Amino acid sequence: MHRPHNANPHTTGTPCCHSLEQAIISAHVPRPQHPQLFPIMAENRNFSPAQQKIIKRFYDNRDQLDEQHLAENVTNLYLATSEKQKAKIWKTVEEMMGRLGVPESRIQHILDKKDPAILAEVVKDLQSGKIKKPAPPAKPQ
């Protein structure tokens, strides 16, 4: 079938070059399987200086981001309507609490109870400084 010269590839069902490029790029870009492995990948890739600064700032502020997302997830747990949504949020919450230095016994207690009110107390303790955040890992020289 011949497509007219001025036909829009997005409406004809024929893939355009942009979608093919995106498909090729997304198929060949390695995705990190575990979030803590990404810094290792970042060191081994050839990022521009601007990209390196962005990545560095992200990891320098990760504890603040995790603290904010943990507080947001308290609200998300109250608003979640399905068990599947809640399970996904609790899994994320578990990972964040581990990165933020919440004691393992307290994490286990929260996950056993699955009560957003108890999680809100953890957020309050993090914000007040009762729970000390772990020191950032030392940079290899």
Secondary structure as GFF3:
##gff-version 3
##sequence-region A 1 141
A	DSSP	alpha_helix	9	12	.	.	.	ID=ss1
A	DSSP	alpha_helix	17	28	.	.	.	ID=ss2
A	DSSP	three_ten_helix	35	37	.	.	.	ID=ss3
A	DSSP	alpha_helix	38	44	.	.	.	ID=ss4
A	DSSP	alpha_helix	49	60	.	.	.	ID=ss5
A	DSSP	alpha_helix	62	79	.	.	.	ID=ss6
A	DSSP	alpha_helix	83	100	.	.	.	ID=ss7
A	DSSP	alpha_helix	104	113	.	.	.	ID=ss8
A	DSSP	alpha_helix	116	128	.	.	.	ID=ss9
###
